[in-house]
Amino acid sequence: MLSLKHISLVQYKNYLKESFSFDKQIIGIYGNNGVGKTNLLDAIYYLSFTRSYFYKSDLQNVYHGQSGFRIEGEFDAGGRDQKVICILRETGKKEVLVNDEIYQRLSSHIGKFPSVIVTPDDARIVTEGSDERRRYTDALLCQLDSQYLQHLIEYNRLLQQRNNLLRALADRVTTDKILLDVYDAQMLVPGTYIFVRRQEFFREILPAISSIYQYIAGSDDELELSYQSDLLHSSFAEILHNARDRDLLLQRTHAGIHKDDIELRLKGQHFKNIASQGQRKSLLFAMKLAEYEILKSNKGFAPIILLDDVFEKLDATRMHQLLARVCAPGNGQLFITDTHGSRIREHLEKLSVDYGMIGL
């Protein structure tokens, strides 16, 4: 069992200095818009991923007028107390410590305190482009497989360098195309590893998503999910070679695992073109619940789940089915926010579960 017992925030977003204690597995957080409900969930997410869910730059997480922040969390991890501290120094340097030992590489922390977050903006996963679905895929796989994370970091580094070279060749800053062969060769190992791992992953998660979708929506709606990748049809070396002329013309790498996608279809048509709002919400929550359950299965304990403002996104029946699943006995710690504390209480009391409430 993994649970967060205490968190303290210093100069993080709208919190100058604040602390919260959690003595229940289910915590409702309520208050008006703008008081910091989402920011508190994001601080918990930060303890898991060493970054904000919402902002790429850490500077955007600093309390206005200040120049750094500190988040400290005390976890119960299988009966063992674990202290996690994330610090952004005034110099801009970031440090993460577990039990007062500092990481040399922040990536070493990913997956040790797993969490799943659901926010209103996550609708992009099912309505927008492939970038959002790859981000969903990578966030889960990086928590499951440290080697995947390292290969992804390496692949993205090489991809950026290859794209920089393509632009330099187009601008005649350099004429050395031999370096393209070097980058192509270097990309094969991380790219192939990522592809193989994603194949294995999608064989497991796509049926799970379909099953959970049917549970939440009350029907399968002829939902079809499939993994799409250039590497399903050719080797990575062939793909890069065949796309080179186009890459040189358009100054970027057009083929590879950075173009992978999950194809979503409903009744044989593209999901986003015909799906109702209810179907879109059901699919989003099915994807997030599948993420939660696969982490639970692979880790041997449930991740922390963070539900931000979900009552506005699901009707009462779907909301009840979602909460019944995540609040089941033996599941992990749940944090759920809403503008109305009474609405949280109403839903949780119908499930006859023990919970705590925090008003902001």
C-alpha positions as CSV (number, residue, x, y, z in Angstrom):
1,M,0.0,0.0,0.0
2,L,1.2,3.5,-0.9
3,S,-0.2,6.5,0.8
4,L,0.7,10.2,1.3
5,K,0.5,11.1,5.0
6,H,1.7,14.7,4.9
7,I,2.7,17.4,2.5
8,S,4.2,20.8,3.0
9,L,4.5,23.5,0.4
10,V,6.7,26.5,0.4
11,Q,6.4,29.1,-2.4
12,Y,4.7,26.6,-4.7
13,K,2.1,28.2,-7.0
14,N,-0.4,30.0,-4.8
15,Y,0.9,28.5,-1.5
16,L,3.4,30.8,0.3
17,K,3.7,28.3,3.2
18,E,1.2,25.6,3.9
19,S,1.0,22.0,5.1
20,F,-1.7,19.3,5.0
21,S,-2.0,16.0,6.8
22,F,-4.0,13.0,5.3
23,D,-5.2,10.2,7.6
24,K,-7.7,8.6,5.2
25,Q,-7.3,6.6,2.0
26,I,-10.0,8.8,0.4
27,I,-9.6,12.6,0.7
28,G,-12.1,15.1,-0.7
29,I,-10.7,18.6,-1.3
30,Y,-13.3,21.4,-1.8
31,G,-13.4,25.1,-2.2
32,N,-14.1,27.9,-4.7
33,N,-12.3,28.2,-8.0
34,G,-8.8,29.7,-7.6
35,V,-8.2,28.7,-4.0
36,G,-5.5,26.1,-4.9
37,K,-7.3,22.7,-5.2
38,T,-5.7,21.8,-8.5
39,N,-2.3,23.2,-7.3
40,L,-2.4,20.9,-4.3
41,L,-3.0,17.9,-6.5
42,D,-0.2,19.1,-8.8
43,A,2.2,19.2,-5.8
44,I,1.4,15.6,-5.1
45,Y,2.0,14.7,-8.7
46,Y,5.3,16.6,-8.5
47,L,6.4,14.3,-5.7
48,S,5.9,11.3,-8.1
49,F,7.3,12.8,-11.3
50,T,9.7,15.6,-10.2
51,R,7.7,18.0,-12.4
52,S,4.4,19.7,-12.7
53,Y,1.6,18.0,-14.7
54,F,0.6,21.4,-16.2
55,Y,3.8,23.4,-16.8
56,K,7.1,22.5,-18.6
57,S,9.0,25.2,-16.9
58,D,9.5,25.0,-13.1
59,L,9.6,28.8,-13.0
60,Q,5.9,28.8,-13.7
61,N,5.3,26.9,-10.4
62,V,7.0,29.5,-8.2
63,Y,4.9,31.7,-5.9
64,H,4.6,35.2,-7.4
65,G,7.5,37.4,-6.5
66,Q,9.7,34.5,-5.2
67,S,12.5,32.7,-6.9
68,G,12.3,29.1,-5.8
69,F,10.0,26.5,-4.1
70,R,10.1,23.4,-1.9
71,I,7.7,20.5,-1.7
72,E,8.1,17.9,1.0
73,G,6.0,14.7,1.3
74,E,5.9,11.9,3.8
75,F,4.7,8.6,2.4
76,D,3.8,5.3,3.9
77,A,5.2,2.8,1.3
78,G,4.3,-0.7,2.3
79,G,4.7,0.1,6.0
80,R,7.9,2.0,5.6
81,D,8.1,5.8,6.1
82,Q,9.6,7.5,3.0
83,K,10.3,11.3,2.8
84,V,10.5,12.9,-0.6
85,I,11.7,16.5,-1.0
86,C,11.6,18.4,-4.3
87,I,13.5,21.8,-4.3
88,L,13.9,24.5,-6.9
89,R,16.8,26.6,-5.8
90,E,17.0,30.4,-6.4
91,T,19.8,29.6,-8.9
92,G,17.3,27.5,-10.9
93,K,18.9,24.2,-9.9
94,K,16.5,21.4,-9.1
95,E,17.1,18.8,-6.4
96,V,15.1,15.7,-5.4
97,L,15.9,13.8,-2.3
98,V,14.5,10.6,-0.8
99,N,15.2,10.1,2.9
100,D,17.7,12.9,2.6
101,E,19.7,11.2,-0.1
102,I,19.9,13.3,-3.3
103,Y,19.4,11.8,-6.7
104,Q,22.2,12.2,-9.2
105,R,19.7,11.6,-12.0
106,L,16.1,12.8,-11.6
107,S,14.9,10.0,-13.9
108,S,15.9,7.5,-11.2
109,H,12.9,8.6,-9.1
110,I,10.2,7.9,-11.7
111,G,8.0,4.9,-10.9
112,K,9.0,4.7,-7.2
113,F,5.9,6.6,-6.0
114,P,3.5,6.1,-8.9
115,S,0.4,8.2,-9.4
116,V,-2.3,8.7,-12.0
117,I,-3.9,12.1,-12.5
118,V,-7.2,13.0,-14.3
119,T,-7.9,16.6,-15.1
120,P,-10.5,18.5,-17.3
121,D,-7.8,19.2,-19.9
122,D,-7.1,15.5,-20.3
123,A,-10.0,15.4,-22.9
124,R,-7.2,16.3,-25.3
125,I,-6.0,12.6,-25.2
126,V,-9.1,11.5,-27.1
127,T,-9.9,14.7,-29.1
128,E,-6.5,16.0,-30.3
129,G,-3.4,14.8,-32.1
130,S,-1.1,11.8,-31.6
131,D,1.2,13.9,-29.3
132,E,-1.3,13.7,-26.5
133,R,-1.7,9.9,-26.8
134,R,2.1,9.3,-26.9
135,R,2.4,11.5,-23.8
136,Y,-0.2,9.3,-22.1
137,T,1.7,6.1,-23.2
138,D,5.1,7.4,-22.2
139,A,4.0,8.6,-18.8
140,L,2.8,5.1,-17.9
141,L,5.6,3.1,-19.5
142,C,8.2,5.3,-17.8
143,Q,6.7,4.4,-14.4
144,L,6.8,0.7,-15.3
145,D,10.2,0.4,-17.0
146,S,13.3,2.5,-16.1
147,Q,15.1,1.3,-19.3
148,Y,12.2,2.6,-21.4
149,L,12.7,6.0,-19.8
150,Q,16.4,6.1,-20.5
151,H,15.9,5.0,-24.1
152,L,13.2,7.6,-24.6
153,I,15.5,10.3,-23.3
154,E,18.3,9.2,-25.6
155,Y,15.9,8.9,-28.6
156,N,14.5,12.4,-28.1
157,R,18.0,13.8,-27.8
158,L,19.2,12.2,-31.0
159,L,15.9,13.2,-32.8
160,Q,16.5,16.9,-31.9
161,Q,20.1,16.7,-33.1
162,R,19.0,15.1,-36.3
163,N,16.4,17.8,-36.9
164,N,19.0,20.5,-36.2
165,L,21.3,18.9,-38.8
166,L,18.5,18.8,-41.4
167,R,17.9,22.5,-40.9
168,A,21.6,23.2,-41.1
169,L,21.9,21.3,-44.4
170,A,18.9,23.2,-45.8
171,D,20.5,26.5,-44.8
172,R,23.9,25.3,-46.2
173,V,25.5,25.9,-42.8
174,T,27.0,22.4,-43.4
175,T,27.0,20.0,-46.4
176,D,28.1,16.9,-44.5
177,K,25.3,14.4,-45.0
178,I,27.5,11.6,-43.6
179,L,26.5,12.8,-40.1
180,L,22.9,11.8,-41.0
181,D,24.1,8.2,-41.3
182,V,25.7,8.5,-37.8
183,Y,22.5,9.8,-36.2
184,D,20.3,7.1,-38.0
185,A,22.6,4.3,-36.7
186,Q,22.5,5.7,-33.2
187,M,18.7,6.0,-33.2
188,L,18.1,2.4,-34.1
189,V,18.8,0.9,-30.6
190,P,16.6,3.2,-28.5
191,G,13.9,3.5,-31.2
192,T,13.6,-0.3,-31.6
193,Y,13.5,-0.8,-27.8
194,I,10.7,1.7,-27.5
195,F,8.8,0.1,-30.4
196,V,9.0,-3.4,-29.0
197,R,8.0,-2.2,-25.5
198,R,5.1,-0.3,-26.8
199,Q,3.9,-3.3,-28.8
200,E,3.9,-5.4,-25.6
201,F,2.2,-2.6,-23.7
202,F,-0.6,-2.1,-26.2
203,R,-1.4,-5.8,-26.3
204,E,-2.1,-5.5,-22.6
205,I,-3.7,-2.1,-22.2
206,L,-6.0,-1.8,-25.3
207,P,-8.2,-4.7,-24.3
208,A,-8.3,-3.3,-20.8
209,I,-9.4,0.1,-22.0
210,S,-12.2,-1.5,-24.1
211,S,-13.4,-3.5,-21.2
212,I,-13.5,-0.5,-18.8
213,Y,-15.1,1.7,-21.4
214,Q,-18.0,-0.8,-21.7
215,Y,-18.2,-0.8,-17.8
216,I,-18.4,3.0,-17.6
217,A,-20.5,3.6,-20.7
218,G,-22.8,0.7,-20.2
219,S,-22.1,-0.6,-23.8
220,D,-19.1,-1.2,-26.1
221,D,-20.4,1.1,-28.8
222,E,-18.3,-0.9,-31.3
223,L,-15.2,0.8,-30.0
224,E,-12.0,-0.2,-31.8
225,L,-8.5,0.7,-30.5
226,S,-5.2,-0.2,-32.4
227,Y,-1.5,0.7,-32.2
228,Q,-0.2,2.6,-35.2
229,S,3.5,2.7,-36.0
230,D,5.8,3.0,-39.0
231,L,7.8,0.1,-37.5
232,L,4.9,-2.3,-37.9
233,H,5.6,-2.4,-41.6
234,S,9.4,-1.9,-42.0
235,S,12.6,-1.9,-40.0
236,F,13.6,1.4,-38.5
237,A,16.7,1.5,-40.7
238,E,14.6,1.2,-43.8
239,I,12.1,3.8,-42.6
240,L,14.8,6.4,-42.0
241,H,16.5,5.6,-45.3
242,N,13.3,5.8,-47.4
243,A,12.2,9.1,-45.8
244,R,15.5,10.9,-46.1
245,D,14.8,12.9,-49.3
246,R,11.5,14.2,-47.7
247,D,13.3,14.9,-44.5
248,L,15.9,17.0,-46.3
249,L,13.3,18.9,-48.2
250,L,11.1,19.7,-45.2
251,Q,13.9,19.9,-42.6
252,R,12.5,17.5,-40.0
253,T,12.3,13.8,-39.3
254,H,9.0,12.5,-40.6
255,A,9.1,8.8,-39.8
256,G,9.9,6.9,-36.6
257,I,8.5,6.0,-33.2
258,H,7.9,9.7,-32.5
259,K,5.0,9.5,-34.9
260,D,3.3,6.5,-33.2
261,D,-0.4,6.7,-32.2
262,I,-3.3,4.9,-30.8
263,E,-6.0,4.9,-33.4
264,L,-9.5,5.4,-31.9
265,R,-12.5,4.3,-34.0
266,L,-16.2,4.1,-33.2
267,K,-18.5,2.2,-35.4
268,G,-15.7,2.1,-38.0
269,Q,-15.2,5.9,-38.1
270,H,-12.7,8.1,-36.4
271,F,-13.7,8.4,-32.8
272,K,-13.4,12.2,-32.4
273,N,-15.5,12.8,-35.5
274,I,-18.7,11.1,-34.3
275,A,-18.4,10.5,-30.5
276,S,-20.8,12.2,-28.2
277,Q,-19.5,14.1,-25.1
278,G,-20.5,11.2,-22.9
279,Q,-18.6,8.7,-25.1
280,R,-15.5,11.0,-25.1
281,K,-15.6,11.2,-21.3
282,S,-16.2,7.5,-20.9
283,L,-13.1,6.7,-23.1
284,L,-10.9,9.2,-21.3
285,F,-11.8,7.7,-17.9
286,A,-11.4,4.2,-19.3
287,M,-7.8,5.0,-20.5
288,K,-7.0,6.5,-17.1
289,L,-8.5,3.6,-15.1
290,A,-6.6,1.1,-17.3
291,E,-3.4,3.1,-16.5
292,Y,-4.2,2.8,-12.8
293,E,-5.0,-0.9,-12.9
294,I,-1.9,-1.8,-15.0
295,L,0.3,0.1,-12.5
296,K,-1.4,-1.7,-9.7
297,S,-0.9,-5.0,-11.3
298,N,2.8,-4.5,-12.2
299,K,3.9,-2.7,-9.0
300,G,2.1,-5.0,-6.6
301,F,0.4,-2.0,-5.0
302,A,-2.0,0.7,-6.1
303,P,-0.7,4.1,-7.3
304,I,-2.1,7.3,-5.8
305,I,-5.0,8.5,-8.0
306,L,-5.7,12.3,-8.3
307,L,-9.1,13.3,-9.7
308,D,-9.4,17.0,-10.4
309,D,-12.9,18.5,-10.9
310,V,-14.3,15.3,-12.5
311,F,-17.9,15.9,-11.2
312,E,-18.4,18.4,-14.0
313,K,-17.3,15.9,-16.6
314,L,-19.5,12.9,-15.9
315,D,-23.1,12.4,-15.3
316,A,-24.2,10.9,-12.0
317,T,-24.3,7.3,-13.2
318,R,-20.9,7.3,-14.9
319,M,-19.5,9.1,-11.8
320,H,-20.8,6.5,-9.5
321,Q,-19.3,3.7,-11.6
322,L,-16.0,5.4,-11.8
323,L,-15.8,6.0,-8.0
324,A,-17.1,2.5,-7.2
325,R,-14.1,1.2,-9.2
326,V,-11.4,3.3,-7.6
327,C,-12.8,3.3,-4.1
328,A,-13.1,-0.5,-4.0
329,P,-11.5,-2.2,-0.9
330,G,-7.8,-2.8,-1.3
331,N,-7.3,0.0,-3.7
332,G,-4.9,2.9,-3.1
333,Q,-5.2,6.4,-1.9
334,L,-7.6,8.7,-3.7
335,F,-7.6,12.5,-3.8
336,I,-10.7,14.1,-5.4
337,T,-11.5,17.9,-5.8
338,D,-14.7,19.7,-6.4
339,T,-16.1,23.2,-5.8
340,H,-18.9,21.6,-3.6
341,G,-18.0,19.6,-0.6
342,S,-21.6,18.3,-0.4
343,R,-21.3,16.7,-3.8
344,I,-18.2,14.8,-2.8
345,R,-19.9,13.6,0.4
346,E,-23.0,12.6,-1.4
347,H,-21.2,10.3,-3.8
348,L,-18.8,8.8,-1.3
349,E,-21.5,8.1,1.3
350,K,-23.5,6.2,-1.4
351,L,-20.4,3.9,-1.5
352,S,-20.2,3.5,2.2
353,V,-16.5,4.3,2.3
354,D,-14.4,6.0,5.0
355,Y,-13.2,9.4,3.8
356,G,-11.7,12.7,5.0
357,M,-12.5,16.2,3.8
358,I,-10.3,19.3,3.5
359,G,-11.8,22.7,2.8
360,L,-9.7,25.4,1.2
